[in-house]
């Protein structure tokens, strides 16, 4: 799957991933390969990016996620520094 995380300031992440967990407005959910097409609003929280056994966490400030044909796009209002 291809993940792109964009903020108004920059491209925060782009690459192939095995799964992504996002902070949906109705609760966190995980996106796996061949996930159904979806558009969802996001709350402030953690985006957990998994690439094989490696894991990376970005703290976002709200936004929207779109999943279509194994392409995940997160449009975040901002990224909080760790």
C-alpha positions in Angstrom: 0.0 0.0 0.0 1.1 3.5 -0.7 0.7 6.1 2.1 1.0 9.9 1.7 0.6 12.3 4.6 0.4 15.9 3.7 0.0 19.1 5.8 -0.5 22.7 4.5 3.3 23.2 5.1 4.9 20.0 3.8 4.9 16.4 2.7 5.2 14.7 6.1 5.5 11.1 4.8 5.4 9.1 1.6 6.1 5.5 1.1 5.0 1.9 1.1 3.4 0.5 4.3 1.9 -2.7 5.5 -0.7 -1.0 7.7 -1.7 2.3 9.1 -3.8 3.2 12.2 -5.5 6.6 12.2 -7.5 8.5 14.8 -11.0 8.6 13.2 -13.7 10.8 14.6 -15.6 7.8 15.8 -12.5 6.1 17.1 -9.1 4.8 15.9 -9.1 2.3 13.0 -6.6 0.3 11.1 -6.2 0.3 7.3 -4.8 -3.0 5.8 -4.2 -4.1 2.3 -7.4 -4.2 0.1 -9.3 -2.0 2.6 -12.7 -0.8 1.3 -12.8 2.6 -0.2 -13.4 5.2 2.6 -13.2 8.9 3.4 -13.2 9.8 7.1 -12.5 12.8 9.2 -9.7 12.5 11.7 -9.3 13.8 15.3 -6.1 15.0 16.9 -4.0 11.9 17.7 -1.5 9.3 16.6 -1.0 8.0 13.1 0.8 4.7 13.5 2.7 3.7 10.3 3.9 0.1 10.0 6.5 -1.0 7.4 7.1 -4.7 8.0 8.3 -4.9 11.6 9.2 -1.2 11.8 6.8 1.2 13.3 6.7 5.0 13.2 4.3 7.4 15.0 3.2 10.8 13.9 1.0 13.0 16.1 -1.4 14.9 13.8 -3.8 17.8 14.4 -7.1 16.7 12.8 -7.7 16.2 9.1 -9.2 13.7 6.6 -8.1 10.3 5.4 -9.0 8.8 2.0 -8.4 5.2 1.0 -8.9 4.1 -2.7 -7.2 1.1 -4.4 -4.5 0.6 -1.7 -3.6 4.3 -1.9 -4.0 6.1 1.5 -3.9 9.9 1.6 -4.0 11.7 5.0 -4.5 15.4 4.8 -3.6 16.6 8.2 -4.0 20.2 9.6 -0.6 19.8 11.2 2.0 17.6 12.8 3.0 17.9 16.4 6.7 17.6 17.3 7.5 14.6 19.4 
